[in-house]
Amino acid sequence: MFPNSKKDFRVIGLSIIINFIISFITYFIDKPFWFNENQLLYIFATIAQITGSLLGLTLAAYTLIDDKFKKIGDSEESSLDYANQIRAENFDNLISISILSIFTIILSLLVLLIYRNRHLEITIFFMLESIYIFIQLLIKIYIFIQDANPNNIIIKK
Protein backbone atom coordinates (compact mmCIF):
# COMPACT_ATOMS: atom_id res chain seq x y z
CA MET A 1 0.00 0.00 0.00
CA PHE A 2 2.81 2.41 0.82
CA PRO A 3 5.38 2.17 -1.98
CA ASN A 4 8.08 4.30 -0.34
CA SER A 5 7.64 3.14 3.25
CA LYS A 6 10.46 0.56 3.12
CA LYS A 7 12.80 3.19 1.71
CA ASP A 8 11.72 5.67 4.39
CA PHE A 9 12.32 3.15 7.18
CA ARG A 10 15.75 2.26 5.79
CA VAL A 11 16.75 5.92 5.67
CA ILE A 12 15.45 6.52 9.19
CA GLY A 13 17.27 3.39 10.42
CA LEU A 14 20.50 4.57 8.81
CA SER A 15 20.09 8.00 10.40
CA ILE A 16 19.57 6.39 13.81
CA ILE A 17 22.83 4.45 13.44
CA ILE A 18 24.75 7.54 12.29
CA ASN A 19 23.26 9.67 15.06
CA PHE A 20 24.14 7.01 17.63
CA ILE A 21 27.77 7.10 16.47
CA ILE A 22 27.82 10.93 16.56
CA SER A 23 26.26 10.90 20.03
CA PHE A 24 28.88 8.44 21.25
CA ILE A 25 31.71 10.58 19.84
CA THR A 26 30.32 13.78 21.41
CA TYR A 27 30.34 12.05 24.78
CA PHE A 28 34.08 12.70 24.87
CA ILE A 29 33.80 16.41 23.95
CA ASP A 30 33.56 18.85 26.85
CA LYS A 31 31.23 21.40 25.25
CA PRO A 32 29.58 20.00 22.11
CA PHE A 33 27.07 22.86 21.67
CA TRP A 34 27.68 26.25 20.11
CA PHE A 35 24.25 27.47 21.20
CA ASN A 36 23.22 28.34 24.70
CA GLU A 37 20.39 26.58 26.53
CA ASN A 38 17.69 29.10 25.62
CA GLN A 39 18.52 28.98 21.93
CA LEU A 40 18.39 25.18 21.82
CA LEU A 41 15.10 24.99 23.69
CA TYR A 42 13.62 27.70 21.47
CA ILE A 43 14.70 25.86 18.31
CA PHE A 44 13.07 22.59 19.31
CA ALA A 45 9.88 24.22 20.60
CA THR A 46 9.65 26.04 17.28
CA ILE A 47 10.25 22.83 15.31
CA ALA A 48 7.34 21.16 17.14
CA GLN A 49 5.06 24.14 16.45
CA ILE A 50 6.03 24.39 12.79
CA THR A 51 5.52 20.67 12.32
CA GLY A 52 2.03 20.85 13.80
CA SER A 53 1.19 23.79 11.56
CA LEU A 54 2.51 22.06 8.46
CA LEU A 55 0.52 18.94 9.26
CA GLY A 56 -2.68 20.95 9.64
CA LEU A 57 -2.11 22.85 6.40
CA THR A 58 -1.23 19.65 4.55
CA LEU A 59 -4.43 17.96 5.73
CA ALA A 60 -6.48 20.98 4.63
CA ALA A 61 -4.74 21.07 1.25
CA TYR A 62 -5.28 17.34 0.78
CA THR A 63 -9.04 17.66 1.18
CA LEU A 64 -9.17 20.40 -1.46
CA ILE A 65 -6.82 18.63 -3.87
CA ASP A 66 -8.53 15.26 -3.50
CA ASP A 67 -11.90 16.84 -4.29
CA LYS A 68 -10.41 18.51 -7.38
CA PHE A 69 -8.94 15.23 -8.65
CA LYS A 70 -12.24 13.45 -8.02
CA LYS A 71 -14.13 16.08 -10.06
CA ILE A 72 -11.60 15.85 -12.89
CA GLY A 73 -11.88 12.06 -12.92
CA ASP A 74 -15.68 12.19 -12.90
CA SER A 75 -15.90 14.79 -15.66
CA GLU A 76 -13.53 13.07 -18.08
CA GLU A 77 -13.81 9.31 -18.43
CA SER A 78 -10.39 9.08 -20.14
CA SER A 79 -8.59 10.45 -17.11
CA LEU A 80 -10.50 8.49 -14.44
CA ASP A 81 -7.83 5.81 -13.95
CA TYR A 82 -5.02 8.32 -13.84
CA ALA A 83 -6.93 10.57 -11.43
CA ASN A 84 -7.57 7.62 -9.10
CA GLN A 85 -3.89 6.66 -9.26
CA ILE A 86 -2.85 10.19 -8.32
CA ARG A 87 -5.41 10.24 -5.50
CA ALA A 88 -3.99 6.99 -4.12
CA GLU A 89 -0.40 8.29 -4.33
CA ASN A 90 -1.42 11.52 -2.59
CA PHE A 91 -3.08 9.54 0.19
CA ASP A 92 0.07 7.44 0.65
CA ASN A 93 2.16 10.61 0.81
CA LEU A 94 -0.27 12.09 3.33
CA ILE A 95 0.11 9.04 5.58
CA SER A 96 3.93 9.32 5.36
CA ILE A 97 3.76 13.03 6.16
CA SER A 98 1.51 12.35 9.15
CA ILE A 99 3.84 9.67 10.54
CA LEU A 100 6.93 11.87 10.07
CA SER A 101 5.11 14.78 11.70
CA ILE A 102 4.19 12.71 14.73
CA PHE A 103 7.77 11.49 15.11
CA THR A 104 9.15 15.01 14.73
CA ILE A 105 6.83 16.43 17.37
CA ILE A 106 7.49 13.58 19.80
CA LEU A 107 11.27 13.82 19.36
CA SER A 108 11.25 17.60 19.75
CA LEU A 109 9.25 17.29 22.95
CA LEU A 110 11.63 14.57 24.18
CA VAL A 111 14.55 16.94 23.63
CA LEU A 112 12.77 19.59 25.68
CA LEU A 113 12.01 17.02 28.37
CA ILE A 114 15.44 15.41 28.77
CA TYR A 115 17.62 18.48 28.22
CA ARG A 116 17.71 19.33 31.92
CA ASN A 117 18.48 15.79 33.07
CA ARG A 118 22.13 16.04 32.05
CA HIS A 119 22.08 12.96 29.85
CA LEU A 120 24.08 14.66 27.14
CA GLU A 121 24.54 11.63 24.87
CA ILE A 122 20.81 10.90 24.75
CA THR A 123 19.97 14.57 24.29
CA ILE A 124 22.34 14.90 21.33
CA PHE A 125 20.94 11.73 19.78
CA PHE A 126 17.35 12.99 19.99
CA MET A 127 18.37 16.45 18.77
CA LEU A 128 20.03 15.08 15.66
CA GLU A 129 17.23 12.64 14.97
CA SER A 130 14.57 15.32 15.41
CA ILE A 131 16.32 17.67 13.00
CA TYR A 132 16.90 14.89 10.47
CA ILE A 133 13.27 13.74 10.50
CA PHE A 134 12.11 17.38 10.28
CA ILE A 135 14.22 17.87 7.14
CA GLN A 136 12.89 14.61 5.70
CA LEU A 137 9.37 15.86 6.47
CA LEU A 138 10.00 19.09 4.57
CA ILE A 139 11.27 17.11 1.58
CA LYS A 140 8.21 14.83 1.72
CA ILE A 141 5.87 17.84 1.82
CA TYR A 142 7.67 19.35 -1.17
CA ILE A 143 7.20 16.10 -3.11
CA PHE A 144 3.54 16.02 -2.06
CA ILE A 145 3.03 19.54 -3.38
CA GLN A 146 4.73 18.69 -6.68
CA ASP A 147 2.63 15.54 -7.16
CA ALA A 148 -0.62 17.21 -6.16
CA ASN A 149 -0.75 19.53 -9.15
CA PRO A 150 -4.20 19.09 -10.81
CA ASN A 151 -2.68 20.18 -14.10
CA ASN A 152 -0.71 16.90 -14.16
CA ILE A 153 -3.77 15.14 -15.53
CA ILE A 154 -3.96 17.55 -18.43
CA ILE A 155 -0.20 17.26 -19.04
CA LYS A 156 -0.19 13.45 -18.96
CA LYS A 157 -2.95 13.04 -21.58
FENMOWO-V842798 format. One line per field, one symbol per residue. ss: DSSP state (@ for helix, = for strand, . for the rest). psi: psi as a letter, one per 40 degrees, with the letter a starting at -180 (. if undefined). A space follows every 10 residues. Layout:
ss = ???
psi = ???
This chain:
ss = ....@@@@@@ @@@@@@@@@@ @@@@@@.... ......@@@@ @@@@@@@@@@ @@@@@@@@@@ @@@@@@@@@@ @@@@@.@@@@ @@@@@@@@@@ @@@@@@@@@@ @@@@@@@@@@ @@@@@@@..@ @@@@@@@@@@ @@@@@@@@@@ @@@@@@@... @@@@@@.
psi = dhdedddddd dddddddddd dddddedehd geieiidddd dddddddddd dddddddddd dddddddddd dddddhdded dddddddddd dddddddddd dddddddddd dddedeefgd dddddddddd dddddddddd dddddddehe edddde.
